[in-house]
């Protein structure tokens, strides 16, 4: 029998943090469904106006929704630290969904000296997870879900170089693939370390298939509307499944009784769309030695060591 949102259990009394909750995106539908099942949901995003808009929309669709808002720019390690400090007021956390990300952006170095895609998609979530881990442990059955992508298969190699130095020509799509590969390597090594430390937290991953979000247009043009951005955005939506359906694998990974390091994705042809199921990953994503090396690089880059 295929998984559906009806399989999500009652989440009353739990707290979930979802990054990247902009209305219409994967994080929005993830947060909405969690709120509909009774969870207190923390909407964590970079743009306060967009986060407030998402909260208002979810509140309108889910009467009585318990929502909090948290400003965080995952590309900025200082912003992540500040957000985690504010999040301490939430008490124990049962679920962290590392959903936010950027796709195929032009070359840019952040204030921390990191390439923008790696900073936003990997290093920021790595730091946030570590800073929130004590609250996830306090819940007694915490869970971390990383949003990866089928594009992890396009990564030519694991991102194990010096993160503050550009090596060779910057190619936005292969780098995006490397960030998604990093998401899976991060989950595998986090799960291994959690089990070794005997901590009551699981780490899982999910991918949305080919979902109609603004991510591609935002990455290419820095906006989702106006001129060629409007054309690209509309074209993507015409040939993809809905963002709401794209959130289903994340919700399955977040709420189903699954072992750690499970990867969920659409069950249709080529994992492009359809009801979610447990799926496989590339050989590079199963490289335990690369996962350990990336962990060490990530600790050094972000200044945190855990668990």
N, C-alpha and C positions, 0 to 999 in steps of 0.2 A: 504494500500500500504506500502511495506517495505521501511525503510529508506536506502538510499545509499549515497555515497559521493557526488552525484550530488545535494543532498539537502543542502549541505553546501553553505551558501550565500557568496557573494563577501565580502572579509575581508580587502580590500584595506584601508589603513589608520589606521589599528589596530595593536597592539603589543601583542604578546603572548610569555610567558616564558614556556618552556617545559623542565622538568628535566629528566635526564636519556635518552639522545638521541642517544646512541650508534647504529651504523649502524646495521640493521637487527632486531632491537628490537622494542617494541611497541612505545616507545618515538620517534624513528626515523620516523616511518610511520605517527605518529600523526603530527610531525613537518613538514614532507614533504607535507602532504595534506593541512595544514594550510598555508604554504608558497605558494603552488600552487593556493590557493584562494586569494592571495595578501597580506597576513599578514606579518608584520616584525616579524620574529621568533628568539627568544633568545634561543640558545642551551646551556643548563646549565648542566654540567657534571663534574665528579671528575677527569677524566683523560684527560688532554689537547690534547694529541695526538688523542684519540678516538673522542673527540668533533670536532677537526679540520677535521678528516676523515669524520665524518658525514656531516659536513658543505660542504666539497668538493663534496661528493656524491649527496647531495640534490641540490647543485648548478649545478651539471651536469645533473640532472633529471628535474630540474625546472629552465629553463633559466630566468635570471633576479630575482631570489629569493633574498629577503632581509633577510640576516642572520647576527646575532651577536653571539658571543660565550662568555660564562661565566663559570669560573671554580668554582665549589662548591662541597665540600664533605659533604653530608647531615648527615653523622655519627659524624661530628665534629662541635659543636655549634659555635666555633670561626670562622671556615670556612664559616658557614652560615651567620654569621654577616658581615664578610668581603665581601662576595659575594653580600649581600643585599646593602651594602654601595656603591659598584661599580655599582649596578643596578640602583641606583638613577639617573644616567646619561641618562637612557632611557626615562625619562618623564613618562607620564601616561601609565599604563598597563591595557589591556582589558581582558586578560586571563592568568591564572596561572594553568598549568597542573602539579600536583604533581604525576609524573609518576615513578620516580626512586625508586628502592627498592632492597632488597636482600631477598633471600629465603632459609630458613632452614640451616643457616650457623652454623659452630661449635661454641661452647661457647666462647665468647670474650667480654671483657669490653673495652669500648673506653676510650680515654683520659679524657672524662667527667665523667667516672665511670658508663656509661650506657651500658646495654646489646646491642650488635651490631644491632640485628634486630629491636628492639624497637627504637634505636637511629636513624637508617637510614630510617625506614618506617614510623615512627610517629613523634618523637620529632624534628628531623631536619625539616620536612615539616611543622610542627606546627609553629616553629620559623620563617621559611622563609615566610610563609603566613602572619604572623603578621607583619613582617618587611616590606613586600611589600604592605600591605593593604592600606596605604595612596595613593600609586600610582594606585591601583585598584579602589579606590574611585574616584580619580581624573579623571579617564576615563569616569565616568558617568553611566556606565553599565558594571561593572566588573564581572568577573566570576572566581570561583575557582573549579577545578575538581580534586578529589582525585581518584587515581587508587586503588581499593579494589580487592577482589577476592572471589570466591565461597568458598575458604578455610576459610573465616571468620566463616563459620558454624561449623568448627572443633574446634573453641576456647572453652575450657571448662568453661571459665568465662571471664569477662572483666579484662583488665590489670590494676587493681586499687591498687596494692601493692607499696611499696617503690621501685622506679625504680633503685636505686643505691645499692640495696641489693638483693642477690639471695635467694629465698625462695624455698627450696626443690631441687630436681634433675632437671637439665636443660634438657628439651625435645624440640628439635629444631622445630619439626612440629607443636605441639600445640602452641609454642611461635609465630611461623609464623602466625598461625591462629589468635592469639590475636592481632598481629600488624595489620592484615587486618580488624579485628573487630574494632580496634582503628580508622582506617581510616574512617569507617562509622559513628562511634560515634562522631568523630571530625566534620564531615560534618554536621550532624544533629544539634549539639550544635552551630557550627559556623553560620548556617543558622538562627537558633533561635535568636542568638545575633545580627546578621545583621539586622533582621527585627525589633527587639526591639530598635535598635539604628537608624532605618530608614536610613540605608546606601544603596547606589545604587550598591550593589554587591550581587551575588547569589553564593551559594555553592551546588555543585552536586557531584555525584560519579559515577563510572563505573567499570565494571570488564570485562576482555577479554575472559572469558571462558577458554577453554583449547587451548592455543596458543603456537605455536612452537618457543620459544625463548631460549636463553642460560641460563635463570635464574636458572633452576634446577641444571644444571651441575656446574655453577659458585658457587651456594650455597653449594653443596656437596663437591666439589673438589677444589674450588678457581680458576677454569679455565674451558673453554668450549671445549678444545681439548687436546689430549694426553692421551693414555691408556684408562682407564675406563670412563674418562670424555667424550671422543669422542663417545664411545658406548652409554652412557646415552643420550648425546645430540642428536645423530642420531635417537635413539629410540623415544625420545620425539617428534621429528619432523615428524616421520613416522605416528604417531597416532593422531596428533593434527592438528588443522586448522593453517593457516599461521599467522605469526606475523602481516602481513598487515591487514588481516581480524580481528585479535584480537584488532586492534586499532580502529575499527569502533565504538564500544560503547563509547569510550572516545571522539571521534569526534562528535558523536551524542550529548553527554552530554555537550560538549564544545560549540556547535554552534546552536542547535535546540531551539525553543521557548518552554522551559520547566520551571515549577516552581522549586524553590529552594528545596533542599533535595531529588531531583529525583535521582533514581539509574538506570543506563542503563546497559544492558548485552545482550549477544547473545540470539536470539529467538528460537534456535533449541532445540532438546531434551536435557533436563537436563541443559539447558543454557551452553552447551559445545561449540557450534559453531552456525553460522548462522547470518542472518541479525539482527541488534540490535533492542531492544525494551526496554520499561520501565519494570523493574523487581522488585521482592520483596526481602526482607532480613530477617535474622533470628530474633527470639524474642529478643535475647540479643542485637542485633544491633538496636532495637527499644526502648531500655531502656533509657528513658530520664534522670532518676536519675543517672545512670551510666555515661551517656554522660557529665552531669554537674560535676560529681566527677573527671572524667578523665581530663576535661578542667582545673580544679583547680590544679591537679597534674602536668599537662603540663605547666601551667604558672609558678608554683614554680620551676620546673625542668629547664626550659629554661630561666627564668628571664624576661619574657615579659608578659604584660597583655593587652589584646585587646578584642573587638574593643573599 
